[in-house]
Structures are given as C-alpha cells and as structure tokens.
C-alpha cells in the first residue's frame, strides 16, 4: 500500500465532512498548496509525519511450477502518524466555525463507525486520535489567528514480491 492510496482515502473522509455549501472549508494535502500566503477561507491540511515498522517481517516462498521459479513475498506492518491542521483567520463571524470546531469535526469524522468500516475495507486500521492542540499566533496585520491540530495513527501492511530462480548445478559432482 502506498502513501498515495492512504491519502486518497483520508482526503475522501475529511472532505465528506464539509459537503454543506454554507461551510466553506477546503481540505488539502499540506505539501500541495494551491496559493501562496495565508488562506482566506477556513482550511484543513493533513500530512504524514512519521512511519515506523511494527513487529517482524514475514517471508514466504511458494514454488511456481509454470515458470520453474519461487515467488517470494515479504510483508510487514507499518504504523504511520498523520497530522491534521486547521487554520482560520481571526475575523470569524459570530456563530461561525472556528479552527477548534473544524478540528473537532475532523477528529469526530475519523472516529466514526463509517470511517472505521471504510478504512478496514481499504486494508487500513486506525489506532488512536490525540487531543486537539490550539496554539494562537499573530498574523502580519497584528491580528490573532488560531491554528488547531491533532494527530492520528494508522496501521497498514506493505508487501514486496520478488522472483527467486531455482538453484542449478553447474558442473559435475564427483566422489572424493
């Protein structure tokens, strides 16, 4: 399973949370911005920040009589940590979603039963979702802006298949 496969699934889950036309929240991959400078509308970004192997690598070789070769399969589990960031400028209308609200909606969407079923059908397991962090900063106009973020862990299996030719004898075997 590739990072792109996982990111397509995550993008679909997070984007589905903001289908209401009144909620103008854009979901993008953080390394693929569409414009420069701070976003004018509320935005959700996500990125992979860590991947680690879990457990032992499994190996299996199966003889393929059609090709007279061995098909060697190596498999291992990965636990990847993704970070979701939300950004909204400080001039939020009363009653509108702020950055924490958007992050909370994303976390709730990732914890839902439908998301777990979607992830499992894609061969992905979700392990945990961390607390939401809400640091505040000042923009270039000396206005406060809020950035909320949280992390979540996914597990998935990667496999590698290679072909191993059979051993051949090249020479004569003599008795000593």
C-alpha positions as CSV (number, residue, x, y, z in Angstrom):
1,X,0.0,0.0,0.0
2,X,1.4,3.4,-1.0
3,X,1.1,6.7,0.8
4,X,-1.0,8.0,-2.2
5,X,-3.5,5.2,-1.6
6,X,-3.9,6.1,2.1
7,X,-4.1,9.9,1.3
8,X,-6.9,9.4,-1.2
9,X,-8.9,7.6,1.5
10,X,-8.2,10.2,4.1
11,X,-9.0,13.1,1.7
12,X,-12.3,11.5,0.9
13,X,-13.2,11.0,4.6
14,X,-12.3,14.6,5.6
15,X,-13.8,16.2,2.5
16,X,-17.1,14.4,3.1
17,X,-17.4,16.1,6.5
18,X,-17.7,19.6,4.8
19,X,-20.2,19.0,2.0
20,X,-22.6,21.6,3.3
21,X,-22.5,24.6,1.0
22,X,-22.6,27.0,4.0
23,X,-19.4,25.5,5.4
24,X,-16.7,26.8,3.0
25,X,-13.9,24.6,4.4
26,X,-11.3,23.3,2.0
27,X,-9.4,20.1,2.6
28,X,-5.9,19.8,1.0
29,X,-2.7,18.0,1.5
30,X,-0.3,20.3,3.3
31,X,2.6,19.8,0.9
32,X,0.4,20.7,-2.1
33,X,-0.9,24.2,-1.5
34,X,-2.9,25.9,-4.3
35,X,-2.0,29.5,-3.4
36,X,0.7,31.4,-1.5
37,X,0.2,33.3,1.7
38,X,-2.3,32.7,4.4
39,X,-5.6,31.2,3.3
40,X,-8.6,33.5,3.2
41,X,-11.1,30.8,3.8
42,X,-11.0,28.1,6.5
43,X,-8.7,25.3,5.5
44,X,-7.9,21.7,6.7
45,X,-4.5,20.3,5.8
46,X,-3.0,16.9,6.6
47,X,0.4,15.3,6.3
48,X,2.3,12.2,7.2
49,X,4.8,13.0,9.9
50,X,6.1,9.6,11.0
51,X,6.1,6.0,9.9
52,X,7.6,3.1,11.8
53,X,7.7,-0.6,11.2
54,X,5.9,-2.8,13.8
55,X,6.7,-6.4,14.5
56,X,8.8,-8.8,12.5
57,X,9.0,-9.0,8.7
58,X,7.3,-12.1,7.4
59,X,8.7,-14.1,4.5
60,X,7.0,-16.8,2.4
61,X,8.2,-18.6,-0.7
62,X,5.9,-20.5,-3.0
63,X,7.1,-22.7,-5.9
64,X,5.6,-21.7,-9.2
65,X,5.8,-24.8,-11.4
66,X,4.7,-22.9,-14.5
67,X,7.8,-20.7,-14.5
68,X,10.1,-23.1,-12.6
69,X,10.7,-20.3,-10.0
70,X,9.9,-19.3,-6.5
71,X,7.6,-16.4,-5.8
72,X,9.0,-14.8,-2.6
73,X,6.6,-12.5,-0.6
74,X,7.9,-10.3,2.2
75,X,5.3,-8.5,4.3
76,X,5.5,-6.0,7.2
77,X,3.2,-3.8,9.2
78,X,3.6,0.0,9.4
79,X,2.2,2.4,11.9
80,X,2.0,5.9,10.4
81,X,1.2,9.1,12.2
82,X,-0.6,11.8,10.4
83,X,-1.1,15.4,11.5
84,X,-4.3,17.3,10.7
85,X,-4.0,21.1,10.9
86,X,-6.9,23.6,10.7
87,X,-6.4,27.3,10.0
88,X,-8.9,30.2,10.1
89,X,-8.2,33.9,10.3
90,X,-9.2,35.8,13.4
91,X,-12.2,37.7,11.8
92,X,-14.7,34.9,12.3
93,X,-18.4,35.8,12.3
94,X,-20.3,35.1,15.5
95,X,-21.7,31.6,15.4
96,X,-19.3,30.5,12.6
97,X,-16.9,27.6,13.0
98,X,-13.5,28.4,14.4
99,X,-10.3,26.4,14.0
100,X,-11.0,24.2,17.1
101,X,-14.6,23.4,15.8
102,X,-13.2,22.4,12.4
103,X,-10.5,20.2,14.0
104,X,-13.1,18.6,16.3
105,X,-15.4,17.8,13.4
106,X,-12.4,16.2,11.6
107,X,-11.5,14.1,14.7
108,X,-15.1,13.0,15.1
109,X,-15.3,12.0,11.5
110,X,-12.1,9.9,11.8
111,X,-13.6,8.2,14.9
112,X,-16.9,7.4,13.4
113,X,-18.1,3.8,12.6
114,X,-18.4,4.6,8.9
115,X,-14.8,5.7,8.8
116,X,-13.6,2.6,10.6
117,X,-15.5,0.5,8.1
118,X,-14.1,2.5,5.1
119,X,-10.6,2.2,6.4
120,X,-10.9,-1.5,7.2
121,X,-12.3,-2.2,3.7
122,X,-9.2,-0.5,2.3
123,X,-6.8,-2.5,4.5
124,X,-6.1,0.3,7.0
125,X,-6.7,0.3,10.7
126,X,-7.0,3.4,12.9
127,X,-5.3,3.2,16.3
128,X,-5.8,6.5,18.1
129,X,-6.5,10.1,17.8
130,X,-4.7,12.6,20.1
131,X,-6.0,15.6,21.9
132,X,-6.6,18.8,19.9
133,X,-3.9,21.4,20.2
134,X,-4.9,25.1,19.8
135,X,-1.9,27.5,19.6
136,X,-2.7,31.1,18.6
137,X,-0.4,33.4,16.7
138,X,-0.4,36.9,15.3
139,X,-0.6,37.5,11.5
140,X,1.3,40.2,9.6
141,X,-1.6,42.7,10.4
142,X,-1.2,42.1,14.2
143,X,-4.5,40.1,14.4
144,X,-4.7,36.9,16.3
145,X,-5.4,33.7,14.4
146,X,-6.0,30.2,15.6
147,X,-4.4,27.0,14.3
148,X,-5.8,23.8,15.8
149,X,-4.2,20.4,15.1
150,X,-4.2,16.8,16.2
151,X,-2.5,13.6,15.2
152,X,-3.9,10.1,14.4
153,X,-2.2,6.8,13.9
154,X,-3.0,4.3,11.1
155,X,-1.7,0.8,10.6
156,X,-1.4,-1.0,7.3
157,X,0.5,-3.8,5.7
158,X,3.1,-3.4,3.0
159,X,4.2,-6.3,0.8
160,X,7.1,-6.8,-1.6
161,X,7.0,-9.7,-4.1
162,X,10.1,-10.9,-5.9
163,X,11.1,-13.9,-8.0
164,X,13.8,-16.3,-6.9
165,X,15.2,-18.6,-9.6
166,X,15.7,-22.2,-8.6
167,X,19.2,-23.4,-7.8
168,X,21.1,-25.1,-10.7
169,X,24.1,-27.3,-10.7
170,X,26.9,-26.1,-13.0
171,X,29.5,-28.8,-13.1
172,X,29.9,-32.4,-12.2
173,X,29.6,-33.8,-8.8
174,X,32.4,-36.4,-8.1
175,X,33.0,-38.6,-5.2
176,X,36.1,-37.9,-3.1
